[in-house]
């Protein structure tokens, strides 16, 4: 049998600026009561000036490398899942590769909106299981606060910023990332999108005036499809791993809305005690939500070696997918500590370095 793909490191970073529902009440026609009851969100984090998807990715990635006791030079792949990259190109993953000093690694971004991390993990798993890559850093990161339309209260209260990361290594272990299922429905792309700034609607004074560079969403339609699609993908990923629902210790769903998460659990007859929820603290951080939640679940001691974990997401595109993995946990302490020296000196000017002088 070939090699397995195993998560050996994890980490996350959220900006220090906390914005509560009460803060939003002062600038938008909304209320803590509405946001809490309709979404489960109490507060979220917004990036500071100078913080971007790549700088947050770097911080989460460094933490994951240190946990895995892997050196940046050991990486042969860096993937950043994001729909709010620093630039259309170069890819945010390339800036992370540079800042970490991951000199041997290929780097690219994956864009499938809130499903991004599940997609990127599927790519890394495939490349590792096929034997072409050995050590991948897989990051989900977003700076969605820069794409909020403050005149649209149905979206601006939802989305926020942060980053989560995992190290995926080739292993002789008999288990690892056991399944990855991905789906899409492109005909519904218009229901959740950023219309402007690409080749179809280039940035112009008119596109700015129309607010086409902001997130727009038909929330009700997205909601209904999200519940059904996530439940279906969960079942498919569990079956593909040759497991039954009872075998899964913890579901880590994309954190878009507590009512969506509860809807998925209800559809699957899944007890909420076996679902990880942190939406109240961070809002919807799109591709970052699952790796942030995974990292927090590990830090809280909710993941033990041998546990079976289900990741499941739905997002713009539409895209949805799920993955089942067996938790490996940390390497034995005998492995030498990783040193990410180059990175710590360079994070502050990470983005400025690629701007024309
Ligand atoms: O992450 C990827 C996928 N994204 C999602 O999965 C998000 C999916 N959608 C949702 O989570 C929900 O549809 C929303 C949270 C976006 C909206 O919740 P809803 O229960 O579907 O509300 P609604 O859009 O049907 O609006 C109900 C009412 C409307 O007022 P009227 O027309 O009934 O008078 C809205 O104007 O709530 C109003 N409303 C608000 N009121 C206070 C909408 N946003 C707000 C707000 N504060 N922020």
Boltz pocket constraint, residues with backbone or C-beta under 6 A from the ligand:
constraints:
  - pocket:
      binder: B
      contacts: [[A, 29], [A, 30], [A, 31], [A, 34], [A, 35], [A, 38], [A, 39], [A, 114], [A, 153], [A, 154], [A, 155], [A, 157], [A, 218], [A, 219], [A, 220], [A, 222], [A, 223], [A, 226], [A, 255], [A, 256], [A, 257], [A, 260], [A, 284], [A, 286], [A, 314], [A, 315], [A, 316]]
      max_distance: 6.0
